[in-house]
């Protein structure tokens, strides 16, 4: 399980980030960590 992302610095290439790479702690809800449409610089 994980999150699919679009990497703007690589011309929109898509990739998947596994839950274990998002946090070292137990994740109950991925939606609390990441949000659809949010852009990070």
ABEGO torsion letter per residue (X at the ends): XBBBBBBAAAGGBBBBBBAAAABABBBABAAAABBBGBBBX
